[in-house]
Amino acid sequence: MAFRIRTITQRTGGGGDIVRESVLEKDSVLVGRGNDCDLQIGDLAVMLNHARVTRTGERVTVEPVDANDLTVDGRPTQSFG
């Protein structure tokens, strides 16, 4: 299985967004600020090992690792699929 990750960065002063895509050939992805994370987010509101995203078939599960509260689109985490 693979995760396709798209990061979008807004340019200061306008001029369009910078879009980068990458593919991780894993069943599970660790998200956070830490150097050991598969997807690093440089924001102090994000824990070093914030969450784990796991895909099994068509089902995706987002679960907190070090985060106390974890929401997706403003809702508590749950499985999608």
Buried (B, 14 or more C-beta within 10 A) or exposed (E): EEBEBEEEEEEEEEEEEEEEEEEBEBEBBBBBBBEEBBBBBEEEEBBBBBBBBBBEEEEBBBBBBBBEEBEEEEEEBEEEE
